[in-house]
Amino acid sequence: MVQFQWRTNPEVIARLVNADTIKTWKPSSVVLKPNEACASIIDGKIGEIVNDQVVENIGGGFSRFLGDFLGISAKDRRILFVMTGPVDISVPFTQALANGDTANGIAQFRIQIRRNDVPKLLNIFANRAPVLDRVLLSGIIGPEAQHKLIMPMISQSKTIQELRTADKQNEFAMRSEMELRPLFTSYGITLLNAMLITQPTDLERMNALQTRLTSAMATDALQNEASIAQLAHQEGITVRRIECETNIAKARAKGEVVVEVEKELHALRKQEAVWEAELQRDSARAALEQKTMEDKTSLAMSMFEQVQQKKKDRMAASSDHKERMMNLAAEHGALTPDVMKEYLKQEGGNLSTDPTVCPSCSKPIEITWNACPYCASSLGV
């Protein structure tokens, strides 16, 4: 008997198989795992739903071929295979917050197709391909989730941190259960949980970078202190060696032989050579670590400047768009005093500068600083 494999890709959730397409001389069977189920559809009627067993004679075989040839078998035989275990479906989003910032991330829905709800999946395959995977199911859930759930939820939140609180996550799970219930019920899907996963913001990345830079500076300070202590110790050894050499020279000038002093001199010279080799090794290592840290800092600052440049470009594009809208309104005679007043109000609101960027050199600054540390210009705080 031939073993039939209905699921060869872990992304596949369900598959509708036409049994007439299984052409083998030996009858085919399939082994259903505890988290798999199948339902047979014969001439439009749904048969028994089974799982956790071996289903034999699902297709192929000489007897079925002979029945088809004589016209005594069913005219349409299909088998619906479904994964009944929990599945995570991700819906990406990009939505503006109440304060004007943009939140990026995914809305993750943990769903399950239970055994008794397997026949409802035929509603999905009515107008789609006979294979249902995570990407296709995300495309089915995504539009309704965006319109009814994600957009209203995020637009009412003021900050990214507010979205990450336990209260907001619980609210999102409850609203998902309420808003998406009609859609899930029509397809036989059970919602187990839902959550919002947001990506880190530019400010959070800058804070992480500042923390890493502070830690690197503290490490450099400790290394410098250790190097200074090592140099002081080496200096003491060198001074002692000179004193011993002077004493030996004096003793020899008087015709005396000081064996103990010569032994001490030999040991000191050996220790001095060891310290010299260690000093050169530590100096080379410190120089390499310093260069690596400078390269990382330069890369981080370059990335931050690119982010600021993109922000300026978006502001310039927004200003050009408003100007074109005003010109278009003027051409069509819709440029009323109220429209001009609203346009000037919006333009005045956009004239404020970013308090975290220096107006002279466009470098990142803190609100509490009185002067820019990069160009030394006064910030007027």
C-alpha positions as CSV (number, residue, x, y, z in Angstrom):
1,M,0.0,0.0,0.0
2,V,1.3,3.4,-1.0
3,Q,1.7,6.1,1.7
4,F,0.2,9.5,0.7
5,Q,1.8,12.7,2.1
6,W,-0.6,15.6,2.2
7,R,1.6,18.1,4.0
8,T,5.3,18.5,3.0
9,N,5.6,22.2,4.0
10,P,5.3,23.3,7.6
11,E,3.5,26.5,6.4
12,V,0.6,24.5,5.1
13,I,-2.5,24.5,7.3
14,A,-5.1,22.7,5.1
15,R,-5.3,21.0,1.7
16,L,-8.3,19.9,-0.4
17,V,-7.3,16.8,-2.5
18,N,-9.2,15.4,-5.4
19,A,-9.0,11.6,-4.9
20,D,-9.4,11.1,-8.7
21,T,-6.0,12.6,-9.2
22,I,-4.3,9.8,-7.2
23,K,-3.3,7.5,-10.0
24,T,-1.5,4.4,-8.6
25,W,-2.0,0.7,-9.2
26,K,-1.7,0.1,-5.4
27,P,-4.3,1.7,-3.1
28,S,-3.0,4.7,-1.2
29,S,-3.4,5.3,2.5
30,V,-2.5,8.2,4.8
31,V,-1.4,8.2,8.5
32,L,-3.1,11.0,10.5
33,K,-1.2,12.4,13.5
34,P,-3.0,13.5,16.7
35,N,-3.0,17.1,15.4
36,E,-4.3,16.3,11.9
37,A,-7.8,15.5,10.7
38,C,-9.5,14.7,7.4
39,A,-13.1,14.8,6.1
40,S,-14.3,13.0,2.9
41,I,-16.6,14.8,0.5
42,I,-18.3,12.3,-1.9
43,D,-20.6,13.7,-4.6
44,G,-21.0,16.9,-2.6
45,K,-21.9,15.2,0.8
46,I,-19.5,15.4,3.8
47,G,-18.7,12.1,5.3
48,E,-17.1,11.1,8.6
49,I,-14.3,13.3,10.1
50,V,-11.4,11.2,11.5
51,N,-8.0,11.9,13.1
52,D,-5.2,10.0,14.9
53,Q,-5.5,6.9,12.7
54,V,-4.6,5.2,9.4
55,V,-7.0,6.0,6.6
56,E,-6.8,3.4,3.9
57,N,-7.9,3.3,0.3
58,I,-8.1,7.1,-0.1
59,G,-7.2,6.8,-3.8
60,G,-5.6,4.6,-6.5
61,G,-5.8,0.8,-6.7
62,F,-7.0,-1.5,-9.4
63,S,-10.4,-2.0,-7.9
64,R,-11.1,1.7,-8.0
65,F,-9.8,1.9,-11.5
66,L,-12.1,-0.9,-12.5
67,G,-15.1,0.8,-10.8
68,D,-14.4,4.1,-12.6
69,F,-14.1,2.2,-15.9
70,L,-17.5,0.5,-15.4
71,G,-19.1,3.7,-14.0
72,I,-20.2,2.3,-10.7
73,S,-18.0,4.5,-8.4
74,A,-18.7,8.0,-7.1
75,K,-18.4,10.8,-9.7
76,D,-16.6,13.3,-7.4
77,R,-14.5,12.2,-4.5
78,R,-12.5,14.8,-2.5
79,I,-10.6,14.7,0.9
80,L,-10.1,17.7,3.1
81,F,-6.9,17.5,5.3
82,V,-6.5,20.0,8.2
83,M,-4.0,20.8,10.9
84,T,-6.0,21.0,14.2
85,G,-3.1,22.2,16.4
86,P,-2.6,25.9,17.3
87,V,-1.2,28.1,14.6
88,D,0.2,31.7,14.8
89,I,-0.9,34.1,12.0
90,S,1.0,37.4,11.7
91,V,-0.5,40.6,10.2
92,P,2.0,43.4,9.7
93,F,1.0,47.0,10.3
94,T,2.3,50.6,10.0
95,Q,-0.1,53.0,11.8
96,A,0.2,56.6,13.2
97,L,-0.3,57.1,17.0
98,A,-2.3,59.8,18.6
99,N,0.9,62.0,19.1
100,G,1.9,61.7,15.4
101,D,4.6,59.1,15.7
102,T,4.4,55.9,13.6
103,A,4.1,52.5,15.1
104,N,5.5,49.5,13.1
105,G,5.1,45.9,14.0
106,I,2.8,42.9,13.7
107,A,-0.5,41.8,15.1
108,Q,-0.2,38.1,16.0
109,F,-3.3,35.9,16.2
110,R,-3.1,32.4,17.7
111,I,-5.9,30.3,16.1
112,Q,-7.1,26.7,16.0
113,I,-9.3,24.7,13.7
114,R,-11.1,22.1,15.8
115,R,-12.3,18.8,14.5
116,N,-16.0,19.5,14.4
117,D,-15.3,22.8,12.5
118,V,-13.3,21.2,9.6
119,P,-16.2,21.2,7.1
120,K,-16.5,25.0,7.4
121,L,-13.1,25.4,5.8
122,L,-14.8,24.6,2.4
123,N,-15.9,28.2,2.5
124,I,-12.3,29.3,2.0
125,F,-11.6,26.9,-0.8
126,A,-14.8,27.9,-2.7
127,N,-13.0,30.7,-4.5
128,R,-9.3,30.0,-3.8
129,A,-6.6,27.5,-4.5
130,P,-6.9,24.0,-2.8
131,V,-3.9,24.8,-0.5
132,L,-4.3,27.0,2.6
133,D,-1.0,28.2,4.2
134,R,-0.1,30.9,6.8
135,V,0.5,33.6,4.1
136,L,-2.9,33.1,2.5
137,L,-4.7,33.0,5.8
138,S,-2.9,36.2,6.9
139,G,-4.2,37.8,3.7
140,I,-7.7,36.7,4.5
141,I,-7.7,38.0,8.1
142,G,-5.5,41.1,7.5
143,P,-7.9,43.6,5.8
144,E,-10.7,43.1,8.4
145,A,-8.3,43.1,11.3
146,Q,-6.7,46.3,10.0
147,H,-10.0,48.2,9.5
148,K,-11.9,47.0,12.6
149,L,-9.1,46.4,15.1
150,I,-5.6,47.6,14.5
151,M,-6.2,51.1,13.1
152,P,-8.7,52.2,15.8
153,M,-6.6,50.7,18.6
154,I,-3.3,52.3,17.7
155,S,-4.8,55.7,16.7
156,Q,-6.2,56.0,20.2
157,S,-2.8,55.3,21.9
158,K,-0.4,58.1,22.7
159,T,2.9,56.3,22.8
160,I,4.5,53.0,21.9
161,Q,5.1,52.3,25.6
162,E,1.3,52.6,26.2
163,L,0.7,49.9,23.5
164,R,3.1,47.5,25.3
165,T,1.3,47.7,28.6
166,A,-0.6,44.7,29.9
167,D,-3.9,46.6,29.9
168,K,-3.6,47.5,26.2
169,Q,-2.6,43.9,25.3
170,N,-5.6,42.6,27.2
171,E,-7.9,45.1,25.5
172,F,-6.5,44.1,22.1
173,A,-7.2,40.4,22.8
174,M,-10.8,41.1,23.9
175,R,-11.5,43.4,21.0
176,S,-10.1,40.8,18.6
177,E,-12.5,38.2,20.0
178,M,-15.4,40.5,19.5
179,E,-14.6,42.2,16.2
180,L,-13.3,39.1,14.3
181,R,-15.8,36.6,15.6
182,P,-18.1,36.7,12.5
183,L,-15.2,36.1,10.2
184,F,-13.6,33.3,12.2
185,T,-17.0,31.6,12.7
186,S,-17.7,31.5,9.0
187,Y,-14.5,29.7,8.3
188,G,-14.6,27.4,11.4
189,I,-11.6,29.1,13.1
190,T,-11.3,29.5,16.9
191,L,-9.3,32.4,18.2
192,L,-7.1,31.4,21.2
193,N,-5.2,34.7,21.8
194,A,-4.1,37.9,20.1
195,M,-1.3,40.4,20.8
196,L,0.4,43.5,19.4
197,I,4.2,43.3,18.8
198,T,5.8,46.7,18.1
199,Q,9.4,47.3,16.8
200,P,11.8,49.6,18.8
201,T,11.6,53.3,18.0
202,D,14.5,55.6,17.1
203,L,14.5,57.1,20.6
204,E,14.8,53.6,22.1
205,R,17.7,52.8,19.7
206,M,19.5,56.0,20.7
207,N,19.1,55.2,24.4
208,A,20.5,51.7,23.8
209,L,23.4,53.3,21.9
210,Q,24.1,55.7,24.7
211,T,24.2,52.9,27.2
212,R,26.7,51.0,25.1
213,L,28.9,54.1,24.7
214,T,28.8,54.7,28.5
215,S,29.8,51.1,29.2
216,A,32.6,51.3,26.6
217,M,34.0,54.5,28.2
218,A,33.9,52.9,31.7
219,T,35.8,49.9,30.3
220,D,38.4,52.2,28.7
221,A,38.9,54.0,32.0
222,L,39.5,50.8,33.9
223,Q,42.0,49.6,31.2
224,N,43.8,53.0,31.5
225,E,44.1,52.7,35.3
226,A,45.5,49.2,35.0
227,S,48.0,50.3,32.4
228,I,49.1,53.2,34.6
229,A,49.5,50.9,37.6
230,Q,51.6,48.5,35.5
231,L,53.8,51.3,34.2
232,A,54.4,52.5,37.8
233,H,55.4,48.9,38.9
234,Q,57.7,48.6,35.9
235,E,59.2,52.0,36.8
236,G,60.0,50.8,40.3
237,I,61.7,47.7,39.0
238,T,63.8,49.8,36.6
239,V,64.9,52.2,39.4
240,R,65.8,49.2,41.6
241,R,67.9,47.7,38.7
242,I,69.8,51.0,38.3
243,E,70.5,51.1,42.0
244,C,71.8,47.5,41.9
245,E,74.0,48.3,38.9
246,T,75.4,51.3,40.7
247,N,76.2,49.2,43.9
248,I,77.9,46.5,41.8
249,A,80.0,49.1,40.0
250,K,81.0,50.6,43.3
251,A,81.8,47.2,44.8
252,R,83.9,46.1,41.8
253,A,85.7,49.5,42.0
254,K,86.7,48.6,45.6
255,G,87.6,45.0,44.6
256,E,84.6,43.4,46.2
257,V,82.3,40.7,44.7
258,V,78.7,40.9,45.7
259,V,77.1,37.7,44.6
260,E,73.7,38.3,46.2
261,V,73.3,41.7,44.4
262,E,74.2,40.2,41.1
263,K,71.6,37.5,41.5
264,E,69.0,40.1,42.4
265,L,70.0,42.1,39.3
266,H,69.6,39.1,37.1
267,A,66.1,38.4,38.5
268,L,65.1,42.0,38.1
269,R,66.2,42.1,34.5
270,K,64.2,38.9,33.8
271,Q,61.1,40.5,35.4
272,E,61.6,43.7,33.5
273,A,61.7,41.7,30.2
274,V,58.4,39.9,31.2
275,W,56.7,43.2,32.0
276,E,57.9,44.8,28.8
277,A,56.4,42.0,26.7
278,E,53.1,42.2,28.6
279,L,53.0,46.0,28.2
280,Q,53.4,45.7,24.4
281,R,50.7,43.0,24.2
282,D,48.2,45.0,26.3
283,S,49.0,48.2,24.4
284,A,48.3,46.5,21.1
285,R,45.1,45.0,22.4
286,A,43.9,48.3,23.8
287,A,44.6,50.1,20.5
288,L,42.6,47.4,18.6
289,E,39.7,47.7,21.0
290,Q,39.8,51.5,20.8
291,K,39.7,51.4,17.0
292,T,36.8,48.9,17.0
293,M,34.8,51.1,19.4
294,E,35.5,54.2,17.3
295,D,34.3,52.4,14.1
296,K,31.1,51.3,15.9
297,T,30.5,54.9,17.2
298,S,31.1,56.3,13.7
299,L,28.6,53.9,12.2
300,A,26.0,54.6,14.8
301,M,26.3,58.4,14.3
302,S,26.1,57.9,10.5
303,M,22.9,55.9,10.8
304,F,21.4,58.5,13.1
305,E,22.2,61.3,10.6
306,Q,20.6,59.2,7.8
307,V,17.4,58.9,10.0
308,Q,17.4,62.7,10.6
309,Q,17.9,63.4,6.8
310,K,15.0,61.1,5.9
311,K,12.9,63.0,8.5
312,K,13.8,66.3,6.9
313,D,12.9,64.9,3.4
314,R,9.5,63.7,4.7
315,M,8.8,67.2,6.1
316,A,9.9,68.9,2.8
317,A,7.7,66.5,0.8
318,S,4.7,67.3,3.1
319,S,5.3,71.0,2.6
320,D,5.4,70.6,-1.2
321,H,2.2,68.6,-1.1
322,K,0.4,71.3,0.9
323,E,1.6,73.9,-1.6
324,R,0.4,71.9,-4.5
325,M,-3.0,71.5,-2.9
326,M,-3.3,75.3,-2.3
327,N,-2.4,75.9,-6.0
328,L,-4.9,73.4,-7.1
329,A,-7.6,75.0,-4.9
330,A,-6.7,78.4,-6.3
331,E,-7.1,77.1,-9.9
332,H,-10.6,75.7,-9.1
333,G,-11.7,78.8,-7.2
334,A,-11.9,77.0,-3.9
335,L,-9.3,79.2,-2.2
336,T,-11.6,80.9,0.4
337,P,-10.4,82.9,3.4
338,D,-11.2,80.0,5.7
339,V,-9.0,77.7,3.6
340,M,-6.2,80.2,3.7
341,K,-6.6,80.6,7.5
342,E,-6.4,76.9,8.0
343,Y,-3.4,76.6,5.7
344,L,-1.5,79.3,7.5
345,K,-2.4,77.7,10.9
346,Q,-1.0,74.4,9.7
347,E,2.1,76.0,8.3
348,G,2.7,77.9,11.5
349,G,2.4,74.6,13.4
350,N,5.1,73.0,11.3
351,L,7.7,75.8,11.8
352,S,8.8,74.5,15.1
353,T,12.2,72.9,15.1
354,D,13.1,69.5,16.6
355,P,14.3,70.2,20.2
356,T,16.7,67.2,20.0
357,V,18.7,68.5,17.0
358,C,21.2,71.4,17.0
359,P,20.0,74.2,14.6
360,S,23.6,74.9,13.5
361,C,25.1,71.5,12.9
362,S,22.0,69.2,13.0
363,K,23.7,66.9,15.5
364,P,21.6,65.2,18.3
365,I,21.4,67.1,21.5
366,E,19.5,67.0,24.8
367,I,16.7,69.5,25.7
368,T,18.5,70.5,28.9
369,W,21.8,71.4,27.2
370,N,22.8,75.1,27.0
371,A,25.3,74.7,24.2
372,C,26.0,72.1,21.4
373,P,29.0,69.9,22.3
374,Y,29.8,69.5,18.5
375,C,29.9,73.1,17.2
376,A,29.9,75.0,20.6
377,S,27.0,77.2,19.4
378,S,24.5,78.5,22.1
379,L,21.2,76.7,22.2
380,G,19.3,79.5,23.9
381,V,17.9,77.3,26.8
